[in-house]
Protein backbone atom coordinates (compact mmCIF):
# COMPACT_ATOMS: atom_id res chain seq x y z
CA UNK A 1 0.00 0.00 0.00
CA UNK A 2 2.82 2.33 0.93
CA UNK A 3 4.60 1.59 -2.36
CA UNK A 4 1.44 2.30 -4.35
CA UNK A 5 0.87 5.66 -2.64
CA UNK A 6 4.53 6.59 -3.08
CA UNK A 7 4.42 5.75 -6.81
CA UNK A 8 1.17 7.73 -7.27
CA UNK A 9 2.71 10.75 -5.52
CA UNK A 10 5.88 10.48 -7.62
CA UNK A 11 3.86 10.46 -10.86
CA UNK A 12 1.94 13.54 -9.74
CA UNK A 13 5.18 15.36 -8.95
CA UNK A 14 6.70 14.46 -12.34
CA UNK A 15 3.59 15.60 -14.21
CA UNK A 16 3.59 18.88 -12.29
CA UNK A 17 7.30 19.38 -13.06
CA UNK A 18 6.75 18.74 -16.77
CA UNK A 19 3.87 21.24 -16.85
CA UNK A 20 6.07 23.93 -15.29
CA UNK A 21 8.94 23.16 -17.67
CA UNK A 22 6.56 23.25 -20.60
CA UNK A 23 5.47 26.74 -19.66
CA UNK A 24 9.06 27.87 -19.21
CA UNK A 25 10.35 26.13 -22.33
CA UNK A 26 8.08 26.26 -25.40
CA UNK A 27 10.26 23.69 -27.18
CA UNK A 28 9.55 20.88 -24.72
CA UNK A 29 6.86 18.66 -26.22
CA UNK A 30 5.99 15.03 -26.65
CA UNK A 31 7.12 13.27 -29.80
CA UNK A 32 3.57 11.97 -30.16
CA UNK A 33 2.19 15.47 -30.69
CA UNK A 34 1.18 16.22 -34.25
CA UNK A 35 0.58 19.92 -33.63
CA UNK A 36 3.17 22.23 -32.07
CA UNK A 37 2.30 23.58 -28.61
CA UNK A 38 0.73 27.02 -28.51
CA UNK A 39 3.64 28.21 -26.37
CA UNK A 40 6.06 27.51 -29.23
CA UNK A 41 3.89 29.36 -31.74
CA UNK A 42 3.64 32.27 -29.30
CA UNK A 43 7.42 32.28 -28.91
CA UNK A 44 7.93 32.53 -32.70
CA UNK A 45 5.37 35.29 -32.99
CA UNK A 46 6.77 37.32 -30.09
CA UNK A 47 10.48 36.83 -30.79
CA UNK A 48 10.51 36.97 -34.59
CA UNK A 49 7.32 38.86 -35.37
CA UNK A 50 5.90 36.01 -37.42
CA UNK A 51 2.24 35.77 -38.32
CA UNK A 52 0.35 32.76 -36.90
CA UNK A 53 0.55 31.04 -40.29
CA UNK A 54 4.30 31.69 -40.66
CA UNK A 55 4.90 30.63 -37.07
CA UNK A 56 3.17 27.32 -37.74
CA UNK A 57 5.39 26.76 -40.81
CA UNK A 58 8.55 27.72 -38.93
CA UNK A 59 7.70 25.45 -35.99
CA UNK A 60 8.08 22.41 -38.24
CA UNK A 61 11.82 23.11 -38.45
CA UNK A 62 12.28 23.16 -34.70
CA UNK A 63 13.05 19.88 -32.97
CA UNK A 64 15.28 21.23 -30.22
CA UNK A 65 14.31 20.98 -26.59
CA UNK A 66 15.47 24.52 -25.80
CA UNK A 67 15.20 27.86 -27.59
CA UNK A 68 18.97 28.25 -27.40
CA UNK A 69 19.58 27.95 -31.16
CA UNK A 70 16.76 30.22 -32.37
CA UNK A 71 17.71 32.75 -29.69
CA UNK A 72 21.29 32.68 -30.97
CA UNK A 73 20.05 33.25 -34.54
CA UNK A 74 17.96 36.20 -33.35
CA UNK A 75 20.94 37.70 -31.52
CA UNK A 76 23.13 37.14 -34.59
CA UNK A 77 20.82 39.14 -36.86
CA UNK A 78 20.39 41.96 -34.35
CA UNK A 79 24.15 42.25 -33.88
CA UNK A 80 24.67 42.66 -37.62
CA UNK A 81 22.28 45.54 -38.13
CA UNK A 82 19.06 43.75 -39.05
CA UNK A 83 15.86 45.40 -37.83
CA UNK A 84 12.81 43.58 -36.45
CA UNK A 85 11.14 43.98 -39.84
CA UNK A 86 14.20 42.53 -41.59
CA UNK A 87 14.33 39.54 -39.24
CA UNK A 88 10.62 38.86 -39.69
CA UNK A 89 11.03 38.92 -43.48
CA UNK A 90 14.10 36.66 -43.43
CA UNK A 91 12.64 34.01 -41.13
CA UNK A 92 9.30 34.08 -42.94
CA UNK A 93 11.13 33.35 -46.20
CA UNK A 94 13.76 30.94 -44.86
CA UNK A 95 12.54 29.50 -41.52
CA UNK A 96 15.16 26.74 -41.70
CA UNK A 97 17.69 29.36 -40.59
CA UNK A 98 16.30 28.98 -37.06
CA UNK A 99 18.16 25.68 -36.65
CA UNK A 100 21.44 26.87 -38.20
CA UNK A 101 24.45 26.96 -35.92
CA UNK A 102 25.54 30.58 -35.91
CA UNK A 103 29.28 29.97 -35.53
CA UNK A 104 29.61 27.45 -38.36
CA UNK A 105 26.82 28.27 -40.82
CA UNK A 106 26.02 31.98 -40.56
CA UNK A 107 29.04 33.90 -39.29
CA UNK A 108 31.45 32.61 -42.01
CA UNK A 109 29.11 33.88 -44.75
CA UNK A 110 28.88 37.35 -43.24
CA UNK A 111 32.65 37.36 -42.84
CA UNK A 112 33.08 36.38 -46.51
CA UNK A 113 30.96 39.31 -47.67
CA UNK A 114 32.89 41.67 -45.42
CA UNK A 115 36.15 40.43 -46.93
CA UNK A 116 34.68 41.34 -50.34
CA UNK A 117 34.32 44.93 -49.09
CA UNK A 118 30.56 44.90 -48.53
CA UNK A 119 29.52 47.24 -45.74
CA UNK A 120 27.09 46.15 -43.04
CA UNK A 121 24.31 48.06 -44.82
CA UNK A 122 25.21 46.34 -48.11
CA UNK A 123 25.09 42.92 -46.46
CA UNK A 124 21.71 43.66 -44.90
CA UNK A 125 20.35 44.82 -48.27
CA UNK A 126 21.76 41.75 -50.06
CA UNK A 127 20.26 39.27 -47.60
CA UNK A 128 16.90 41.03 -47.45
CA UNK A 129 16.63 40.76 -51.24
CA UNK A 130 17.33 37.04 -51.11
CA UNK A 131 17.40 35.37 -47.66
CA UNK A 132 18.09 32.04 -49.37
CA UNK A 133 21.69 33.23 -49.76
CA UNK A 134 22.25 32.28 -46.13
CA UNK A 135 20.96 28.75 -46.72
CA UNK A 136 23.47 28.13 -49.53
CA UNK A 137 26.79 26.41 -48.89
CA UNK A 138 29.64 28.89 -48.59
CA UNK A 139 32.24 26.59 -50.13
CA UNK A 140 30.07 24.85 -52.73
CA UNK A 141 27.81 27.69 -53.82
CA UNK A 142 28.60 31.21 -52.63
CA UNK A 143 32.36 31.33 -53.24
CA UNK A 144 32.30 29.55 -56.66
CA UNK A 145 29.37 31.70 -57.79
CA UNK A 146 31.10 34.89 -56.67
CA UNK A 147 34.27 33.86 -58.50
CA UNK A 148 32.28 33.09 -61.66
CA UNK A 149 30.51 36.44 -61.57
CA UNK A 150 33.83 38.17 -61.03
CA UNK A 151 35.31 36.41 -64.07
CA UNK A 152 32.42 37.67 -66.23
CA UNK A 153 32.09 41.28 -65.06
CA UNK A 154 35.79 41.78 -64.39
CA UNK A 155 36.24 42.63 -60.72
CA UNK A 156 34.84 41.86 -57.27
CA UNK A 157 33.73 45.50 -57.03
CA UNK A 158 31.53 45.11 -60.09
CA UNK A 159 30.06 41.90 -58.68
CA UNK A 160 29.17 43.80 -55.52
CA UNK A 161 27.57 46.54 -57.61
CA UNK A 162 25.50 43.95 -59.43
CA UNK A 163 24.48 42.24 -56.19
CA UNK A 164 23.37 45.56 -54.73
CA UNK A 165 21.09 46.21 -57.68
CA UNK A 166 19.48 42.84 -58.21
CA UNK A 167 18.37 39.71 -56.44
CA UNK A 168 20.75 36.95 -57.48
CA UNK A 169 20.58 33.47 -56.05
CA UNK A 170 23.91 31.75 -55.48
CA UNK A 171 23.07 28.70 -57.54
CA UNK A 172 24.28 29.66 -60.98
CA UNK A 173 25.45 26.35 -62.39
CA UNK A 174 22.01 25.31 -63.64
CA UNK A 175 21.15 28.51 -65.50
CA UNK A 176 23.53 31.47 -65.52
CA UNK A 177 26.72 29.56 -66.33
CA UNK A 178 25.30 27.65 -69.33
CA UNK A 179 23.33 30.69 -70.50
CA UNK A 180 26.44 32.85 -70.51
CA UNK A 181 28.12 30.12 -72.59
CA UNK A 182 25.20 30.19 -75.05
CA UNK A 183 25.60 33.94 -75.52
CA UNK A 184 29.35 33.62 -76.04
CA UNK A 185 28.89 30.83 -78.57
CA UNK A 186 26.55 32.93 -80.69
CA UNK A 187 28.99 35.84 -80.77
CA UNK A 188 27.87 38.20 -77.99
CA UNK A 189 30.95 40.17 -76.79
CA UNK A 190 32.09 39.73 -73.21
CA UNK A 191 31.55 43.40 -72.35
CA UNK A 192 27.88 43.17 -73.37
CA UNK A 193 27.36 39.99 -71.35
CA UNK A 194 28.93 41.81 -68.42
CA UNK A 195 26.57 44.74 -68.96
CA UNK A 196 23.56 42.41 -68.98
CA UNK A 197 24.78 40.68 -65.85
CA UNK A 198 25.26 44.02 -64.15
CA UNK A 199 21.98 45.59 -65.20
CA UNK A 200 19.46 42.81 -65.88
CA UNK A 201 20.78 39.58 -64.32
CA UNK A 202 17.33 38.02 -64.02
CA UNK A 203 17.33 37.61 -67.80
CA UNK A 204 19.98 34.93 -67.32
CA UNK A 205 18.08 33.03 -64.64
CA UNK A 206 16.04 31.07 -67.15
CA UNK A 207 16.18 27.35 -67.86
CA UNK A 208 18.92 26.78 -70.39
CA UNK A 209 16.72 24.92 -72.88
CA UNK A 210 14.29 27.80 -73.05
CA UNK A 211 17.08 30.38 -73.05
CA UNK A 212 18.76 28.65 -75.99
CA UNK A 213 15.44 28.65 -77.87
CA UNK A 214 14.98 32.38 -77.19
CA UNK A 215 18.48 33.21 -78.42
CA UNK A 216 17.85 31.30 -81.66
CA UNK A 217 14.55 33.11 -82.21
CA UNK A 218 16.19 36.50 -81.67
CA UNK A 219 18.90 35.58 -84.19
CA UNK A 220 16.26 34.52 -86.72
CA UNK A 221 14.56 37.91 -86.30
CA UNK A 222 17.69 39.56 -87.60
CA UNK A 223 19.21 40.99 -84.42
CA UNK A 224 22.98 41.45 -84.47
CA UNK A 225 24.62 39.55 -81.55
CA UNK A 226 27.37 42.17 -81.38
CA UNK A 227 24.88 44.84 -80.24
CA UNK A 228 23.16 45.38 -76.93
CA UNK A 229 19.84 45.50 -78.77
CA UNK A 230 20.27 41.75 -79.24
CA UNK A 231 20.49 41.24 -75.49
CA UNK A 232 17.58 43.59 -74.92
CA UNK A 233 15.45 41.42 -77.20
CA UNK A 234 16.59 38.31 -75.31
CA UNK A 235 15.78 39.97 -71.99
CA UNK A 236 12.26 40.94 -73.08
CA UNK A 237 11.48 37.51 -74.50
CA UNK A 238 12.86 35.79 -71.40
CA UNK A 239 10.43 37.80 -69.28
CA UNK A 240 7.39 36.87 -71.37
CA UNK A 241 5.68 33.53 -71.62
CA UNK A 242 4.46 32.44 -75.05
CA UNK A 243 0.81 33.26 -74.17
CA UNK A 244 1.85 36.75 -73.00
CA UNK A 245 3.81 37.29 -76.22
CA UNK A 246 0.78 36.27 -78.29
CA UNK A 247 -1.49 38.54 -76.23
CA UNK A 248 0.71 41.59 -76.92
CA UNK A 249 0.57 40.82 -80.63
CA UNK A 250 -3.23 40.62 -80.45
CA UNK A 251 -3.37 44.04 -78.79
CA UNK A 252 -1.33 45.66 -81.56
CA UNK A 253 -3.35 43.83 -84.22
CA UNK A 254 -6.57 45.15 -82.70
CA UNK A 255 -5.16 48.66 -83.15
CA UNK A 256 -4.59 48.12 -86.86
CA UNK A 257 -0.99 46.92 -86.89
CA UNK A 258 0.19 44.10 -89.12
CA UNK A 259 2.50 41.35 -87.85
CA UNK A 260 5.30 42.78 -89.97
CA UNK A 261 4.86 46.22 -88.37
CA UNK A 262 4.80 44.74 -84.88
CA UNK A 263 8.01 42.80 -85.51
CA UNK A 264 9.66 45.84 -87.05
CA UNK A 265 8.80 47.89 -83.96
CA UNK A 266 10.17 45.08 -81.78
CA UNK A 267 13.42 45.00 -83.77
CA UNK A 268 13.82 48.74 -83.26
CA UNK A 269 12.68 48.82 -79.64
CA UNK A 270 12.19 45.39 -78.00
CA UNK A 271 10.68 47.00 -74.94
CA UNK A 272 7.53 47.92 -76.87
CA UNK A 273 6.34 44.33 -76.41
CA UNK A 274 6.92 44.43 -72.65
CA UNK A 275 4.55 47.38 -72.13
CA UNK A 276 1.24 46.64 -70.43
CA UNK A 277 -1.79 46.10 -72.64
CA UNK A 278 -3.59 49.10 -71.16
CA UNK A 279 -0.67 51.43 -71.77
CA UNK A 280 -0.28 50.24 -75.37
CA UNK A 281 -3.95 50.96 -76.09
CA UNK A 282 -3.99 54.35 -74.38
CA UNK A 283 -0.79 55.55 -76.01
CA UNK A 284 -1.67 54.40 -79.52
CA UNK A 285 -5.22 55.73 -79.25
CA UNK A 286 -3.93 59.12 -78.09
CA UNK A 287 -1.66 59.58 -81.09
CA UNK A 288 -4.22 58.25 -83.52
CA UNK A 289 -6.95 60.54 -82.13
CA UNK A 290 -4.90 63.69 -81.55
CA UNK A 291 -2.42 63.53 -84.41
CA UNK A 292 -3.88 61.03 -86.86
CA UNK A 293 -0.88 58.73 -86.61
CA UNK A 294 -0.66 55.33 -88.25
CA UNK A 295 1.77 52.46 -87.50
CA UNK A 296 4.42 53.92 -89.80
CA UNK A 297 4.65 57.02 -87.59
CA UNK A 298 5.28 54.87 -84.52
CA UNK A 299 7.90 52.86 -86.36
CA UNK A 300 9.93 56.05 -86.79
CA UNK A 301 9.84 56.64 -82.99
CA UNK A 302 9.06 53.30 -81.28
CA UNK A 303 10.42 54.56 -77.94
CA UNK A 304 7.38 56.81 -77.66
CA UNK A 305 5.27 53.81 -76.68
CA UNK A 306 7.20 53.48 -73.42
CA UNK A 307 6.86 57.13 -72.35
CA UNK A 308 4.47 58.25 -69.62
CA UNK A 309 1.31 59.60 -71.23
CA UNK A 310 0.26 61.98 -68.43
CA UNK A 311 3.67 63.19 -67.30
CA UNK A 312 5.51 63.49 -70.61
CA UNK A 313 3.47 63.08 -73.76
CA UNK A 314 0.35 65.11 -72.96
CA UNK A 315 2.13 68.13 -71.35
CA UNK A 316 4.47 68.51 -74.32
CA UNK A 317 1.54 68.08 -76.70
CA UNK A 318 -0.26 70.94 -74.91
CA UNK A 319 2.92 73.02 -75.07
CA UNK A 320 3.07 72.79 -78.86
CA UNK A 321 -0.67 73.44 -79.14
CA UNK A 322 -0.23 76.61 -77.12
CA UNK A 323 2.61 77.85 -79.31
CA UNK A 324 0.54 77.16 -82.42
CA UNK A 325 -2.43 79.05 -80.95
CA UNK A 326 -0.14 82.05 -80.43
CA UNK A 327 1.10 81.87 -84.00
CA UNK A 328 4.66 81.08 -82.91
CA UNK A 329 4.70 77.89 -84.96
CA UNK A 330 2.69 77.03 -88.06
CA UNK A 331 2.31 73.28 -87.68
CA UNK A 332 2.13 71.00 -84.71
CA UNK A 333 4.68 68.54 -86.08
CA UNK A 334 7.45 68.70 -83.49
CA UNK A 335 5.96 66.54 -80.75
CA UNK A 336 7.61 63.25 -81.70
CA UNK A 337 11.10 64.73 -81.89
CA UNK A 338 10.66 66.72 -78.68
CA UNK A 339 9.46 63.63 -76.81
CA UNK A 340 12.80 61.94 -77.41
CA UNK A 341 14.72 64.42 -75.23
CA UNK A 342 14.93 64.58 -71.45
CA UNK A 343 12.98 67.14 -69.44
CA UNK A 344 16.18 69.08 -68.88
CA UNK A 345 16.88 69.24 -72.61
CA UNK A 346 13.25 70.06 -73.38
CA UNK A 347 13.46 73.11 -71.14
CA UNK A 348 16.75 74.23 -72.65
CA UNK A 349 15.84 73.64 -76.28
CA UNK A 350 12.17 74.58 -76.44
CA UNK A 351 10.78 76.38 -73.39
CA UNK A 352 13.69 78.81 -73.03
CA UNK A 353 13.74 79.37 -76.78
CA UNK A 354 10.21 80.78 -76.87
CA UNK A 355 10.18 82.43 -73.45
CA UNK A 356 11.60 85.65 -74.92
CA UNK A 357 8.41 85.98 -76.96
CA UNK A 358 6.10 84.74 -74.22
CA UNK A 359 7.56 85.82 -70.84
CA UNK A 360 4.97 83.83 -68.89
CA UNK A 361 5.73 80.64 -70.86
CA UNK A 362 7.61 79.02 -67.99
CA UNK A 363 4.64 79.38 -65.65
CA UNK A 364 2.29 78.17 -68.36
CA UNK A 365 4.42 75.06 -68.81
CA UNK A 366 4.43 74.63 -65.03
CA UNK A 367 0.68 74.28 -65.19
CA UNK A 368 0.95 71.75 -67.98
CA UNK A 369 3.30 69.45 -66.08
CA UNK A 370 1.81 70.12 -62.66
CA UNK A 371 5.14 71.33 -61.22
CA UNK A 372 6.90 74.52 -60.25
CA UNK A 373 10.27 75.46 -61.68
CA UNK A 374 12.20 77.32 -59.01
CA UNK A 375 15.42 79.25 -59.48
CA UNK A 376 18.13 77.89 -57.19
CA UNK A 377 21.16 79.83 -56.01
CA UNK A 378 24.27 79.65 -58.16
CA UNK A 379 26.96 77.20 -57.26
CA UNK A 380 24.93 74.68 -55.26
CA UNK A 381 25.89 71.07 -55.90
CA UNK A 382 23.57 69.06 -58.15
CA UNK A 383 23.95 65.91 -56.07
CA UNK A 384 22.82 67.72 -52.93
CA UNK A 385 19.84 69.44 -54.50
CA UNK A 386 18.67 66.41 -56.45
CA UNK A 387 17.20 64.63 -53.44
CA UNK A 388 15.61 67.68 -51.84
CA UNK A 389 11.82 67.40 -51.64
CA UNK A 390 11.89 64.69 -54.31
CA UNK A 391 12.59 67.36 -56.92
CA UNK A 392 14.11 66.91 -60.36
CA UNK A 393 17.23 68.90 -61.16
CA UNK A 394 17.80 70.85 -64.33
CA UNK A 395 21.03 72.62 -65.14
CA UNK A 396 20.95 74.39 -68.53
CA UNK A 397 24.52 74.64 -69.74
CA UNK A 398 23.93 78.02 -71.36
CA UNK A 399 22.44 79.58 -68.20
CA UNK A 400 24.21 80.05 -64.87
CA UNK A 401 21.45 78.87 -62.57
CA UNK A 402 19.77 75.72 -61.50
CA UNK A 403 16.10 74.89 -61.81
CA UNK A 404 14.21 72.22 -59.97
CA UNK A 405 10.78 70.77 -60.72
CA UNK A 406 8.59 70.59 -57.63
CA UNK A 407 4.92 69.71 -57.13
CA UNK A 408 2.69 72.75 -57.42
CA UNK A 409 1.58 72.41 -53.83
CA UNK A 410 5.13 72.18 -52.47
CA UNK A 411 6.25 74.88 -50.09
CA UNK A 412 8.93 77.20 -51.37
N, C-alpha and C positions, 0 to 999 in steps of 0.2 A: 504493500500500500504506500509505504514511504517512497519507494522507488518510482512508483507511478506519479505521485504528486510532484516529486522532484523533477521528473522528465517533463510533465505538463508545464511547470513553472519555467523551466529552461527554454522550452519552445516559445512561450509567451515573451520571454525576455529577448530572444533572438529575433522574433517578428517585430517587436517594438524597436530594436536596434536597427533593423533593416529599413523600417519606415522612416526613422530619423535620418539615416544615411541617404535614403532616396531623396528626401527633401533637400539635404545639403548638397548632394551630388546628382545632378540631373542625368548623368551618364550611366548610373547604376540601374540596370534593368535585367529582367529575366530573359534568357535566350529563347524562351517559349513565346515571348510577346511578339505579335505581328505588327503592332502599331507602336511607334515611339511614345514614351511617356510625355505627358503635357509639360512637365518641368523642363525636358530637353528642348521642346519646341519653344517654350518661353525664353529659355537661355539664348537660343539662336536669334530670336526676335529682338531681345533686349541688347545683346552684346554686338550683333552684327547688323541690326536694323532690317532683318529680312521680313518679308511678308509671310503670313501663315503658310501660303502655298510653297514659297521658296524654302521656308524653314523645314517643311515636311520633306522636300526633295533633298535638302542638305543633310538632314538627320540620317538618311540612308547610308551616308559615307562614314558615319561615326560609330565605331565599335569599341572605343576606348572606355575604360571604367572611370576615368577622370577627365575634367576639362582642360588638363594641363596642355595638351597639344594645340587645341583651338585657341586657348588663351595666348599661347606663345605666338601663334600666327597673327592674332589680333595686335599684340604688342609689336611684332615685327613691322606690320604695315604702318602703324601709328608712328613708329620711330623713324620711318623713311618718308614721312611727309604726306601720307595718304589721309584724306579727310574721312569722316564717317560716311559721307555719300559715296566716296570712292570705294571704300571697303565693302559697303553694301552691294555696289555694282559688281565688284570683282567676285565676291563670294556667291552672288546670285548667278553669275555666268559660269564660274568654275568652283563649285562647292567642294570638289575633291581636294582643293588646297588646304582645307581644314585639317587634313590628316598628314600633311607634309611636314617633315622634320625641318625646322627652320635652318639649323646649322648646315645641313648637308644638301638640302634641295631648294632653298630659297635664297639664302645669303650669297652663295657663289654666283648666282645669276645677276643679282644686283651689283656685286663686285665686278663682274665681267663688263657690264654696261658702263660702270664708272671708269674702268680702265680704258674704255673706248671714248672717253671724254664726254659722256652724257652727264648733264647736271641732274640734281635730284628732281627738279621740275620736269626735265626731259624724260626721266625714267618713269615718273608718275604718269605723264601724258601717254607714253608708249604702252604701258601696261593697262591703262584705262581703255585705250583703243582696242586692245586685244589681250584680255587676261589669260588666254590660253598660252601665251608666251611662257608664263611661269610653270605650266604643266609640261612643257617640252624639255627633253633632255639637253643639258648644257653641252655635253661632249658630242652627242650624236646628231643634234639638230641645230641648236643656236649657233655654236661656233662655226660649223661647216657652212651654214646658211649665210652667216655674216661674211665669211671669207669669200663665198661665191659672189655675193652682192658687191663686195669690194672689188673683185676682179672684173666685174662688168662695168660699174660706174667709175672706177678708178682709184678712189681713196676711201678710207674709213669715214672721213668727214662727210663725204657725199652720201654714204650709206646712212649715216645718222640723219642727214637732211631729209633723205627719202623716208626714213622711219618716222620722223616727226610729222610728215605731211600725210602719210597714208597708213592704214591698217595693213599689216603684212605678216601673215602667219609664218612661223619658222618651220615650215615643212615644204620646202621648195622642190624636192627631188621628183615629185610626181607631176608637177605642172610647170613651174617657172623654168627650171633647168632645161627640160626638153623643148619648151616653147621658145626659149632664147636660141637654142640650137636650130630650130625650124626657121627663125628669122634670119639667122646668119647664113644658113644654107641657101636661102632664096635671094641673098644679096643685100640685105639691110645692113648698112654700116654700123660699126660698133657704137659710134657716138650717138646715133639715133636710137639704138636699143637702150643705151644709157639714159637718154632723155626720156624715153617712155617709162623706164623703170623708176626714174626720179619723179616724174609727173603723174603718170597714170599706171601704177603697178598692178592694179586690179585687173587690167586688161590681160595680164599674163597668167592670172590665176584661173585658168580655164582648162578643162580636160584636154590633153594633148591631141587626141583624135579630132575633137571639134575644132581646136585651134588650127590644126593643120588644114582642115577643110575650109575654114574661114580665109586663111592666107591664100589658098589656091583660088578661091572665088574672087578675092580682091585683085590677084594677079590677072585673072581672066577679064576683069572689068577694065583693065588697061592702066592700073596704077603703077607708078614707077617705084620699085623697092628702095631706090636710093634717096627718096624724098620722105619727109615726115608726113606728108599727106597720105602715103601708103599706110603708115602706122595709125594715123587717125582713122582711116577707114576700117582697119582691123579692130581698133578699140571700139568703135561704134557698133560693128557687127557682133563683137564678142559680148556686148552689153544687151543685145536684143535676141530674143528667141525667134525662131522662124515665124510663129504666129504673129508676134509683135511687128516683125519686118513686113509681113503681108498686110497687116492692118494699116501701117503707115502708107503703104502704096495705095491702098483703097481710099484713104483720106485724100491724097493728092489727085487720084483719078476722079473722085467725086467733085473736085474743084476744077475739072477740065484739063488736067495734065495727062499727057500720054506717058507710057512706060519709058520711052526713050528720053523724054524731058525730065522725068523723075531721076533716072540714072545719070543723066548729064549733070543735074544739080548735085547729086550725091558725089559724083567725081570731082566737082569743083569745091564742094563744101560738105563733107560726109556728115557733119553734125546736123544737117537739115532733116535727116531721117530720125535723129534722136529726140527731136522736139516733140512736145506733147501734142496730141491730136487737137485739143482745144486751141492751143496757141497757133498751130498751123492754120486752122480754119479762120480764126480771128484776124491773123496777119494777112493772109491772102485775100480775104473778103474786104479788108480795109483798103488795100491797094487797088483792088478791082473796082470797088465802089467809088473811092475818092479820086483815083487817077486813071482808071480805065486800063489798068495793066493786064497783060496776058502772060503766060508762062515764059515767053522769050525775054520779057523785062526782068523777071526774077532770075533767069539764068545768067544775066549780066552781073547781078549783085546777089548771089545766093546767101551771103552772110546776113542780109536784111531779115531773113526769116527767124534768125535767132535773137534779134534785138527786142528790147522791151517796148511793147506797143504804147503803154501809157507814159512811161518815163523818157522815152527817146524819140520814137517815131512820130507820135501825135504832136508833141510840143514843137518839134522842128517843122512839121507840116504847117502848123498854125503860124509859125514865124514867117515862112515863105508866103503864106496867104496874106498876112498883114502887109508885107513889103509890096506885094502885087496890088493890094487895095490902095496903097499910097502912091502907086505909079513908079516905085523905085525899081521894079523889075517888070518885064513885059510878060514873061511866061513862068509858070510854076513848074520848072523842069529841073530844079537843082536838088530836090529832096534826096534822091538816091545817093548822089555823090556826097552830099553833106552828112548823110547818115553814117558813112563809112569812117568818119573822123571822131576822135574822142571829144568829150564835152569841153575840155580845155582848148583843143584846136578849133572847135566850133565857135567858141567865144572869140578867139583871136582872129579867125579868118572871116567870120560872117557878122557877128553881133557888133564887134568894134568897128568893122568896116562901114557899117551903115549908121552907127550912132552919131556921127557928125551931122548927118542929115535929119536924124530923128533923135534929139537929145534924150528923150524919155524911153528910148528903145530898150535899155538895160532893164528898167523896171517893168516894162511890158513883157519882156522875155521871162522875168522873174515870175510873173503871174502865169505864164504858160507852163513853166516847169514846176510851179509850186514851191519855189525856193527863193531865198534872198541872196544877193551877191554883195558881200561886204568888203570894203577896202580894209586891208590889214597893213599895219605899219611896215615900213621898209626894213629889210634885213632880218626878219624873223625866219627861223629855220623851218623848212617845209616839213621835215619829219616830226617836229614838235606840234605844228599847227594841224597836221593832217588828222590827228585823232581827236582834236578838240570838238566836243559836241557832235561827234559823228559827221562832221562836215567833209566836203570834198575840196581839195586844194586845186587852185588854178594859178599858174605863174606864167603869164604871157611874156615871152622873151623880149618883145619890143617895148614893154612897159615896165617901169621900175616899181611895181607894187604887186602885192598878192591879192587874190580874190578867193573867197571861200563860199561854197553853196551851202546854205542852211535852210531848214524848214521855215516857212513863212511865220509860223507862230513861235519861233525860237527867240529868246531874249537876246538883245544886243549887248 
